[in-house]
Amino acid sequence: MRANYKLQRLFVTDDLAAARRIGLDRQQSHYLANVLRMREGAEVLVFNGRNGEWLARISGASSKKAVSLDLMEQARPQPEPTDLLFAFAPIKAGRLDYLVQKAVEMGAGALQPVITQHTQLAKIGTARLQANVMEAAEQCGVLAVPQVQEPISFDTLIAGWDASRRLIFCDEAAETHNPRPILDKIAETKLGLLVGPEGGFSDAERTQLRALPFVTPIPLGPRILRADTAAVAALAVIQATVGDWH
């Protein structure tokens, strides 16, 4: 079956299989029954990040507080998870929501908040970020849902890094503007991207990164980019050269 992207998509936690009936939580039930005014027999798509995407039909919508779905058939199989680790310094809340949503759309496999010397956000709500991940996945057709890890320090990230995974970081002090020749030389299949905070990496952090054999610094053109814009630009150029667009 071909996926119908005109249908409403919902992330659920239940296991998905043919002929199963699943119950939606109160918020999702309210959304379908009261906001979208969908009634019994209407069709939606559901996914859980494990069992692919399934066509489901609403049943039991007479109770607006507890809507059930009957699973009909699989619309798309579950793809292999992406292996791109996206590490980022948290930024102001509104822009952070945007950054997380775009990282999901651009194929990040896991999201790792990193506290750098210039990080200004004091408290990071990982539950809120994960909710943004789910919303982005619902809206853009993603089936492999990335997890938001608990924040760690810059030093912890570097000390625990798997040296077999190439770490790419956006270096505003790069001597060139073009990242393509640098990325074309990368042979590793396991990749990570590190994007700094609004104030950029400190001189000490940049020196530490540049000294590590598994790190590759890249420029992002001649213009100064906001942290969230830099993240999207870096993800796009990585996917186009050495990622899953290549």
CORWO-V173486 format. One line per field, one symbol per residue. burial: # if it has 24 or more other C-alpha atoms within 12 Angstrom, else .. Layout:
# CORWO-V173486
burial=???
This chain:
# CORWO-V173486
burial=..#...######.#.##...####...##..##....##..####################..#.############....###########..#######################.#.#..#.#..##.#####################.#..##..#...########......#..##..#...#########.##...##..##...#######....###############..##...
